[in-house]
Amino acid sequence: MKTIAVSAANGQLGRLVINQLKARVAPDEIVALVRDPAKTQDLGVAVRKADYTDPTGLEAALAGVDTLLLISGNEIGQRAVQHKNVIEASKKVGVKRIVYTSLLKADTSTLNLAPEHLETEAALKASGLSYTILRNGWYSENYTASVAAALANNAFYGSAGEGKISSAPRADLAEAAAIVLTTAGHEGKTYELAGDEAYTLSELAAEISKQSAKEIPYIDIPQADYANALKQAGLPAELAEGLAAWDVSASQGALFSNDRTLSKLLGRPTTTLAAAVKAALA
């Protein structure tokens, strides 16, 4: 029996991957790695404590694991070091393969998130372990999470101009990860994973308007103004500044890709913008 471990398994992506894996392999072949088991809802699989900042604890958590899905951490600025801790612990205890969730076009992206992902990719390639890199595109939820606010404000605000966004819901990317974790032929591969359908925020606002029967225009505002608006809405300053900066990168094409690798892996088209908006409105 081969064991598949999923790190950050209590997160939004991790929980979806666990559910996808349970449809493909026996639950006793899956291990959920979480920072705090006491705060983890029942995942239906074995749970082990794993903190990216604790190398010794990581070795214990990874014992007996054959394949690891390393979901990138959420502490921007600390992630490259944390991911290297996981890679080194994996080597020490005999993990054979790591699948890593990176960033779309990480080697050319203007997003300030890219350097840490590239550093992790390099560490993986130098580790001697078998690896697969999943360069995940933007989650549709990163934008559809703002649908309620758009309806309340009678407008969808952003700084992405007319930049095209090739997003996919977390569920699509989780399904792709589960497929890669449980099928052969992915060793040494780097996959650019983006939605089939690219849209502007104006087109997103039009879809919200159509489905809500309420006129919601897209209003493009300067980066600093958008960041300030997000802070006033209660977001932490660092996140607000990041979201505004990422929107500007989107205006420059950072979130666009016409690669169809994701739908090829899934064996079906990726989830449409209309379906993503419908889910958000529900």
SETI-160005 format. One record per residue: chain; residue in one letter; y, z, x of N, C-alpha, C in turn. Coordinates in pm, whole numbers, plus 50000, padded with zeros to 5 digits. Example, Ala and Ser with C-alpha at 12.3 -4.5 7.8 and 13.67 -1.06 7.14 Angstrom:
2
REC unit code  n_c2  n_c3  n_c1 ca_c2 ca_c3 ca_c1  c_c2  c_c3  c_c1
REC    A    A 49431 50780 51319 49550 50780 51230 49670 50780 51320
REC    A    S 49775 50708 51285 49894 50714 51367 50003 50787 51290
***
This chain:
282
REC unit code  n_c2  n_c3  n_c1 ca_c2 ca_c3 ca_c1  c_c2  c_c3  c_c1
REC    A    M 49881 50000 50083 50000 50000 50000 50125 50000 50087
REC    A    K 50218 49910 50059 50344 49902 50133 50454 49970 50052
REC    A    T 50536 50046 50121 50641 50121 50054 50776 50054 50074
REC    A    I 50849 50039 49963 50985 49984 49965 51082 50097 49934
REC    A    A 51179 50117 50021 51281 50219 49997 51414 50151 49966
REC    A    V 51490 50214 49879 51623 50165 49841 51723 50275 49871
REC    A    S 51817 50248 49958 51920 50348 49987 52029 50342 49881
REC    A    A 52110 50448 49875 52217 50459 49774 52159 50428 49635
REC    A    A 52039 50480 49611 51963 50442 49492 52020 50499 49363
REC    A    N 52109 50595 49374 52170 50650 49254 52302 50581 49219
REC    A    G 52340 50481 49299 52462 50407 49274 52441 50299 49168
REC    A    Q 52550 50230 49135 52543 50131 49027 52449 50016 49061
REC    A    L 52453 49967 49185 52363 49860 49226 52223 49913 49249
REC    A    G 52212 50026 49317 52082 50082 49354 51993 50109 49234
REC    A    R 52049 50165 49128 51969 50195 49009 51914 50066 48947
REC    A    L 51995 49961 48947 51950 49833 48893 51838 49774 48978
REC    A    V 51848 49789 49111 51742 49739 49199 51612 49814 49173
REC    A    I 51621 49946 49161 51501 50027 49133 51433 49977 49006
REC    A    N 51509 49954 48901 51451 49906 48775 51386 49769 48791
REC    A    Q 51450 49682 48868 51393 49549 48894 51263 49561 48975
REC    A    L 51260 49650 49072 51140 49668 49153 51024 49721 49069
REC    A    K 51054 49812 48977 50948 49869 48894 50881 49764 48806
REC    A    A 50950 49653 48782 50890 49544 48705 50802 49455 48793
REC    A    R 50805 49479 48924 50735 49392 49019 50626 49462 49098
REC    A    V 50642 49590 49126 50542 49665 49203 50521 49800 49135
REC    A    A 50415 49868 49175 50385 49999 49117 50493 50100 49156
REC    A    P 50530 50189 49065 50634 50289 49097 50603 50373 49220
REC    A    D 50472 50397 49248 50441 50480 49365 50458 50404 49497
REC    A    E 50499 50277 49489 50530 50200 49610 50681 50198 49638
REC    A    I 50757 50268 49555 50903 50266 49565 50954 50405 49598
REC    A    V 51050 50410 49690 51116 50536 49724 51266 50520 49706
REC    A    A 51327 50611 49632 51472 50611 49612 51535 50706 49713
REC    A    L 51624 50655 49794 51695 50737 49893 51834 50768 49838
REC    A    V 51866 50896 49828 51994 50937 49769 52058 51047 49854
REC    A    R 52189 51059 49843 52260 51160 49920 52232 51300 49866
REC    A    D 52223 51312 49734 52205 51443 49672 52101 51435 49560
REC    A    P 51976 51468 49594 51869 51461 49492 51899 51546 49369
REC    A    A 51970 51656 49386 51998 51746 49274 52086 51679 49169
REC    A    K 52165 51580 49211 52255 51511 49118 52197 51378 49070
REC    A    T 52073 51353 49105 52011 51224 49072 51936 51230 48941
REC    A    Q 51973 51142 48848 51899 51133 48723 51761 51074 48751
REC    A    D 51669 51095 48660 51531 51050 48680 51527 50898 48697
REC    A    L 51474 50854 48811 51463 50711 48840 51321 50660 48819
REC    A    G 51228 50751 48795 51090 50710 48771 51013 50677 48898
REC    A    V 51071 50714 49014 51005 50692 49143 51032 50814 49231
REC    A    A 50963 50819 49345 50985 50928 49440 51129 50924 49491
REC    A    V 51188 51042 49507 51326 51054 49554 51329 51135 49683
REC    A    R 51401 51084 49782 51418 51155 49909 51566 51164 49944
REC    A    K 51603 51274 50007 51741 51293 50050 51767 51209 50175
REC    A    A 51874 51130 50172 51911 51046 50287 52062 51032 50291
REC    A    D 52121 51084 50395 52265 51076 50415 52292 50989 50538
REC    A    Y 52373 50885 50522 52399 50792 50631 52458 50861 50755
REC    A    T 52514 50981 50738 52576 51051 50851 52480 51148 50920
REC    A    D 52355 51156 50873 52258 51253 50924 52137 51180 50984
REC    A    P 52142 51145 51114 52032 51069 51175 51896 51135 51163
REC    A    T 51889 51267 51184 51760 51336 51177 51704 51333 51035
REC    A    G 51790 51357 50939 51747 51351 50800 51703 51212 50759
REC    A    L 51769 51111 50816 51731 50973 50786 51590 50942 50836
REC    A    E 51555 50994 50953 51421 50971 51006 51315 51028 50912
REC    A    A 51340 51149 50861 51245 51210 50767 51236 51130 50639
REC    A    A 51351 51082 50591 51354 51008 50465 51282 50874 50475
REC    A    L 51287 50814 50594 51231 50680 50613 51087 50680 50661
REC    A    A 51030 50796 50684 50891 50804 50730 50798 50736 50631
REC    A    G 50714 50646 50682 50616 50579 50598 50669 50460 50520
REC    A    V 50796 50427 50539 50856 50314 50468 50831 50184 50545
REC    A    D 50791 50081 50474 50768 49950 50537 50895 49864 50531
REC    A    T 50956 49857 50412 51073 49773 50391 51186 49857 50332
REC    A    L 51305 49840 50385 51422 49916 50339 51529 49821 50287
REC    A    L 51580 49850 50167 51703 49786 50122 51817 49878 50162
REC    A    L 51896 49835 50259 52013 49911 50304 52134 49863 50225
REC    A    I 52170 49940 50123 52290 49908 50044 52410 49964 50119
REC    A    S 52507 49879 50144 52621 49920 50226 52690 50041 50166
REC    A    G 52736 50131 50253 52801 50254 50209 52938 50226 50149
REC    A    N 52997 50331 50092 53126 50313 50027 53242 50379 50102
REC    A    E 53214 50431 50221 53320 50494 50300 53378 50391 50397
REC    A    I 53477 50316 50348 53537 50210 50428 53598 50269 50555
REC    A    G 53567 50207 50667 53612 50259 50796 53505 50338 50869
REC    A    Q 53406 50387 50794 53296 50465 50853 53162 50392 50844
REC    A    R 53163 50278 50776 53035 50216 50739 52957 50160 50856
REC    A    A 53024 50099 50951 52949 50039 51062 52868 50145 51137
REC    A    V 52929 50258 51164 52860 50368 51233 52746 50421 51147
REC    A    Q 52774 50441 51018 52671 50495 50928 52552 50400 50917
REC    A    H 52581 50271 50905 52472 50173 50894 52388 50169 51022
REC    A    K 52454 50184 51137 52380 50186 51264 52289 50308 51270
REC    A    N 52333 50420 51213 52245 50538 51206 52117 50505 51130
REC    A    V 52130 50432 51021 52014 50396 50939 51923 50300 51016
REC    A    I 51983 50204 51084 51904 50106 51161 51827 50175 51273
REC    A    E 51894 50265 51346 51828 50337 51456 51716 50426 51405
REC    A    A 51741 50497 51295 51635 50581 51237 51517 50496 51192
REC    A    S 51546 50380 51136 51439 50289 51091 51351 50247 51208
REC    A    K 51415 50213 51320 51339 50174 51440 51249 50287 51487
REC    A    K 51303 50407 51487 51228 50522 51542 51103 50554 51461
REC    A    V 51110 50536 51329 50996 50577 51246 50908 50461 51203
REC    A    G 50937 50340 51249 50845 50229 51226 50870 50147 51101
REC    A    V 50990 50154 51044 51023 50061 50936 51013 49919 50992
REC    A    K 50952 49830 50918 50928 49695 50971 51039 49596 50936
REC    A    R 51106 49618 50823 51201 49518 50775 51317 49585 50701
REC    A    I 51438 49535 50726 51556 49582 50654 51622 49464 50585
REC    A    V 51651 49483 50457 51731 49389 50380 51867 49456 50360
REC    A    Y 51974 49388 50396 52107 49449 50396 52204 49378 50302
REC    A    T 52279 49454 50224 52379 49395 50135 52513 49383 50208
REC    A    S 52544 49263 50249 52666 49233 50322 52771 49175 50227
REC    A    L 52862 49097 50281 52976 49043 50205 52976 48891 50212
REC    A    L 53009 48828 50101 53018 48683 50094 53102 48627 50209
REC    A    K 53046 48530 50281 53115 48461 50392 53172 48561 50493
REC    A    A 53093 48664 50525 53142 48773 50610 53197 48724 50743
REC    A    D 53142 48614 50795 53185 48566 50926 53318 48492 50923
REC    A    T 53365 48452 50805 53492 48380 50795 53589 48445 50696
REC    A    S 53545 48549 50626 53625 48607 50518 53754 48671 50570
REC    A    T 53860 48658 50491 53987 48724 50522 53993 48865 50463
REC    A    L 53892 48904 50386 53889 49039 50330 53880 49141 50443
REC    A    N 53955 49250 50430 53951 49353 50535 53819 49430 50535
REC    A    L 53733 49401 50440 53600 49461 50435 53502 49393 50531
REC    A    A 53535 49273 50574 53439 49190 50647 53397 49244 50783
REC    A    P 53488 49296 50867 53447 49334 51003 53332 49434 51009
REC    A    E 53332 49535 50921 53222 49633 50924 53090 49570 50885
REC    A    H 53095 49476 50791 52971 49407 50753 52920 49322 50869
REC    A    L 53009 49252 50936 52968 49170 51050 52909 49255 51161
REC    A    E 52969 49371 51183 52918 49462 51287 52777 49509 51252
REC    A    T 52755 49537 51123 52622 49578 51079 52522 49463 51093
REC    A    E 52564 49344 51055 52477 49227 51071 52435 49210 51217
REC    A    A 52530 49226 51307 52500 49212 51451 52402 49319 51496
REC    A    A 52420 49442 51449 52330 49551 51486 52189 49524 51434
REC    A    L 52178 49469 51315 52048 49435 51260 51978 49329 51345
REC    A    K 52054 49226 51380 51996 49116 51458 51952 49162 51596
REC    A    A 52021 49263 51650 51989 49315 51783 51879 49420 51780
REC    A    S 51840 49464 51660 51749 49578 51647 51604 49545 51680
REC    A    G 51568 49417 51669 51428 49380 51687 51347 49391 51559
REC    A    L 51407 49446 51454 51339 49455 51325 51351 49321 51251
REC    A    S 51255 49297 51163 51268 49184 51073 51382 49216 50976
REC    A    Y 51462 49114 50941 51577 49141 50855 51603 49024 50761
REC    A    T 51671 49057 50652 51730 48956 50563 51868 49007 50527
REC    A    I 51967 48920 50532 52105 48959 50499 52144 48895 50367
REC    A    L 52182 48980 50273 52228 48934 50142 52379 48946 50139
REC    A    R 52447 48834 50155 52594 48836 50154 52641 48828 50008
REC    A    N 52650 48944 49946 52682 48950 49804 52827 48912 49778
REC    A    G 52845 48826 49678 52978 48793 49633 53037 48906 49551
REC    A    W 53156 48886 49500 53226 48987 49421 53148 49017 49294
REC    A    Y 53140 49144 49258 53078 49181 49131 53171 49141 49017
REC    A    S 53117 49080 48913 53198 49049 48795 53263 49175 48739
REC    A    E 53192 49287 48749 53243 49414 48697 53371 49459 48767
REC    A    N 53394 49410 48890 53518 49446 48959 53639 49401 48878
REC    A    Y 53622 49294 48801 53731 49247 48715 53711 49283 48568
REC    A    T 53588 49274 48519 53568 49303 48376 53587 49452 48345
REC    A    A 53584 49537 48447 53614 49679 48426 53757 49699 48379
REC    A    S 53841 49598 48400 53982 49607 48360 54008 49550 48220
REC    A    V 53902 49510 48150 53921 49451 48018 53987 49549 47922
REC    A    A 53941 49674 47921 53999 49774 47829 54147 49794 47859
REC    A    A 54182 49801 47987 54322 49819 48025 54404 49698 47983
REC    A    A 54347 49578 47997 54418 49456 47958 54447 49457 47807
REC    A    L 54350 49501 47729 54370 49507 47585 54477 49611 47550
REC    A    A 54477 49724 47623 54576 49829 47596 54716 49785 47637
REC    A    N 54724 49708 47747 54854 49666 47802 54901 49531 47749
REC    A    N 54815 49466 47669 54847 49332 47614 54866 49227 47723
REC    A    A 54805 49251 47841 54812 49154 47951 54712 49195 48058
REC    A    F 54667 49096 48134 54579 49121 48249 54663 49099 48374
REC    A    Y 54682 49204 48451 54768 49198 48569 54683 49182 48695
REC    A    G 54738 49114 48795 54671 49101 48923 54759 49029 49022
REC    A    S 54703 49006 49141 54776 48937 49248 54694 48824 49308
REC    A    A 54601 48770 49227 54509 48668 49278 54557 48526 49257
REC    A    G 54677 48510 49199 54730 48376 49177 54632 48289 49101
REC    A    E 54612 48168 49152 54516 48076 49090 54390 48064 49176
REC    A    G 54363 48168 49255 54242 48170 49337 54117 48170 49252
REC    A    K 54018 48091 49291 53891 48083 49219 53799 48197 49264
REC    A    I 53730 48258 49169 53643 48372 49195 53502 48338 49149
REC    A    S 53408 48338 49242 53268 48303 49210 53186 48431 49200
REC    A    S 53216 48512 49101 53150 48643 49091 53017 48633 49018
REC    A    A 52940 48741 49029 52816 48756 48953 52802 48903 48918
REC    A    P 52744 48935 48803 52724 49075 48768 52629 49145 48866
REC    A    R 52642 49275 48876 52552 49352 48962 52406 49324 48927
REC    A    A 52378 49307 48798 52239 49286 48756 52179 49162 48820
REC    A    D 52256 49054 48833 52207 48933 48897 52176 48958 49044
REC    A    L 52266 49028 49112 52248 49054 49255 52135 49155 49278
REC    A    A 52118 49249 49186 52006 49343 49196 51872 49271 49179
REC    A    E 51867 49178 49085 51745 49100 49064 51712 49017 49188
REC    A    A 51815 48956 49248 51792 48878 49370 51739 48966 49482
REC    A    A 51795 49086 49495 51748 49178 49600 51602 49214 49579
REC    A    A 51565 49242 49454 51426 49278 49425 51331 49163 49456
REC    A    I 51374 49041 49428 51293 48923 49459 51273 48912 49610
REC    A    V 51379 48928 49685 51370 48918 49831 51283 49030 49888
REC    A    L 51291 49149 49830 51213 49263 49878 51064 49247 49852
REC    A    T 51027 49169 49751 50887 49165 49707 50819 49029 49727
REC    A    T 50890 48933 49785 50829 48803 49811 50845 48765 49958
REC    A    A 50765 48670 50003 50764 48631 50143 50862 48516 50169
REC    A    G 50888 48493 50298 50965 48376 50338 51113 48399 50358
REC    A    H 51156 48526 50359 51300 48555 50370 51338 48613 50506
REC    A    E 51242 48626 50595 51267 48690 50724 51366 48610 50807
REC    A    G 51465 48680 50862 51563 48616 50949 51666 48531 50876
REC    A    K 51666 48537 50744 51756 48454 50665 51885 48531 50630
REC    A    T 51993 48455 50618 52120 48507 50567 52155 48426 50443
REC    A    Y 52166 48494 50330 52191 48428 50202 52333 48455 50153
REC    A    E 52406 48349 50123 52537 48362 50057 52511 48364 49907
REC    A    L 52546 48474 49842 52509 48493 49702 52633 48502 49615
REC    A    A 52657 48397 49539 52774 48389 49452 52734 48334 49316
REC    A    G 52819 48358 49217 52794 48306 49084 52811 48155 49079
REC    A    D 52740 48091 48988 52750 47946 48972 52888 47905 48922
REC    A    E 52949 47991 48842 53073 47957 48772 53191 48024 48842
REC    A    A 53290 47945 48884 53411 48000 48945 53524 47997 48843
REC    A    Y 53605 48101 48844 53713 48112 48746 53837 48174 48811
REC    A    T 53952 48147 48753 54075 48215 48794 54097 48334 48701
REC    A    L 54187 48422 48738 54217 48534 48648 54286 48486 48521
REC    A    S 54353 48373 48528 54409 48314 48406 54296 48274 48311
REC    A    E 54190 48218 48366 54075 48179 48284 54000 48302 48232
REC    A    L 53994 48407 48313 53935 48532 48265 54015 48588 48148
REC    A    A 54148 48588 48162 54234 48638 48053 54217 48554 47927
REC    A    A 54201 48424 47943 54180 48335 47828 54049 48368 47759
REC    A    E 53945 48400 47836 53815 48435 47777 53824 48569 47704
REC    A    I 53897 48664 47762 53917 48793 47693 53992 48770 47562
REC    A    S 54094 48684 47566 54172 48652 47445 54082 48591 47338
REC    A    K 53998 48498 47379 53909 48427 47286 53814 48524 47216
REC    A    Q 53755 48614 47295 53653 48701 47239 53711 48822 47165
REC    A    S 53831 48863 47202 53891 48980 47139 53982 48943 47022
REC    A    A 54009 48811 47009 54103 48764 46906 54240 48829 46923
REC    A    K 54276 48852 47049 54405 48913 47081 54463 48836 47200
REC    A    E 54588 48797 47195 54646 48717 47302 54668 48803 47426
REC    A    I 54592 48774 47531 54601 48848 47657 54636 48750 47768
REC    A    P 54761 48739 47808 54797 48649 47918 54764 48712 48053
REC    A    Y 54746 48630 48153 54736 48679 48290 54876 48678 48351
REC    A    I 54916 48791 48408 55048 48802 48470 55029 48834 48618
REC    A    D 55069 48739 48702 55055 48755 48847 55179 48828 48901
REC    A    I 55155 48934 48976 55265 49013 49031 55245 49032 49181
REC    A    P 55351 49065 49256 55339 49084 49400 55240 49197 49434
REC    A    Q 55181 49186 49551 55079 49281 49596 55127 49426 49587
REC    A    A 55247 49453 49636 55297 49591 49637 55315 49645 49495
REC    A    D 55363 49559 49405 55382 49601 49266 55248 49630 49199
REC    A    Y 55149 49547 49229 55017 49568 49170 54956 49698 49222
REC    A    A 54968 49722 49351 54915 49846 49409 54981 49968 49345
REC    A    N 55112 49962 49328 55184 50074 49266 55141 50095 49122
REC    A    A 55119 49985 49049 55075 49996 48910 54938 50063 48902
REC    A    L 54849 50028 48995 54716 50088 48997 54722 50238 49030
REC    A    K 54811 50274 49121 54830 50416 49153 54881 50492 49030
REC    A    Q 54977 50432 48960 55031 50496 48840 54925 50511 48732
REC    A    A 54828 50421 48735 54718 50428 48638 54615 50535 48676
REC    A    G 54633 50596 48794 54546 50706 48834 54447 50676 48943
REC    A    L 54448 50554 48998 54355 50522 49107 54400 50587 49237
REC    A    P 54306 50629 49321 54342 50680 49453 54421 50575 49531
REC    A    A 54514 50620 49613 54604 50529 49684 54528 50427 49768
REC    A    E 54424 50472 49841 54351 50381 49929 54282 50271 49849
REC    A    L 54224 50309 49734 54156 50210 49651 54257 50114 49589
REC    A    A 54369 50167 49542 54472 50083 49482 54524 49980 49582
REC    A    E 54551 50024 49704 54599 49932 49809 54492 49828 49840
REC    A    G 54366 49872 49842 54256 49780 49869 54242 49674 49762
REC    A    L 54243 49715 49637 54227 49620 49527 54338 49514 49528
REC    A    A 54461 49559 49554 54572 49464 49558 54557 49366 49674
REC    A    A 54516 49418 49790 54497 49332 49907 54382 49234 49885
REC    A    W 54276 49279 49819 54161 49191 49794 54199 49081 49696
REC    A    D 54287 49114 49601 54335 49011 49510 54410 48901 49586
REC    A    V 54495 48942 49681 54568 48844 49761 54471 48757 49839
REC    A    S 54366 48819 49894 54263 48741 49964 54195 48644 49868
REC    A    A 54175 48688 49744 54116 48599 49643 54205 48478 49620
REC    A    S 54337 48499 49623 54430 48388 49603 54417 48285 49715
REC    A    Q 54362 48328 49829 54345 48241 49946 54203 48185 49955
REC    A    G 54121 48212 49853 53986 48154 49848 53874 48243 49898
REC    A    A 53903 48370 49929 53802 48457 49989 53685 48489 49895
REC    A    L 53707 48480 49764 53603 48514 49668 53538 48391 49606
REC    A    F 53568 48274 49661 53512 48149 49607 53398 48099 49694
REC    A    S 53295 48049 49629 53185 47981 49698 53118 47886 49600
REC    A    N 53084 47766 49646 53006 47675 49561 52860 47673 49602
REC    A    D 52818 47774 49679 52679 47790 49718 52597 47828 49594
REC    A    R 52480 47773 49582 52395 47801 49465 52268 47878 49504
REC    A    T 52273 47948 49616 52154 48020 49662 52113 48129 49563
REC    A    L 52210 48196 49502 52176 48304 49409 52096 48252 49291
REC    A    S 52141 48144 49228 52067 48092 49114 51931 48035 49157
REC    A    K 51924 47983 49279 51794 47935 49330 51696 48050 49345
REC    A    L 51742 48163 49399 51655 48280 49413 51611 48332 49276
REC    A    L 51705 48334 49182 51675 48386 49048 51587 48291 48968
REC    A    G 51593 48162 49000 51520 48064 48922 51584 48038 48787
REC    A    R 51713 48066 48778 51789 48046 48655 51938 48045 48690
REC    A    P 52023 47995 48600 52167 48003 48627 52214 48149 48631
REC    A    T 52318 48175 48705 52374 48310 48706 52444 48339 48573
REC    A    T 52465 48465 48546 52527 48507 48420 52669 48451 48409
REC    A    T 52702 48397 48293 52831 48331 48275 52945 48432 48263
REC    A    L 53067 48383 48283 53186 48464 48262 53193 48512 48117
REC    A    A 53161 48423 48024 53165 48460 47883 53072 48576 47853
REC    A    A 52951 48573 47911 52855 48682 47890 52903 48811 47953
REC    A    A 52967 48801 48069 53018 48920 48137 53130 48984 48056
REC    A    V 53218 48902 48000 53327 48953 47917 53272 49016 47790
REC    A    K 53172 48951 47730 53110 49005 47609 53052 49144 47635
REC    A    A 52986 49159 47750 52928 49289 47786 53037 49394 47804
REC    A    A 53149 49354 47865 53259 49447 47887 53323 49490 47754
REC    A    L 53337 49397 47663 53396 49428 47532 53304 49517 47450
REC    A    A 53174 49504 47474 53077 49585 47399 53081 49732 47442
***
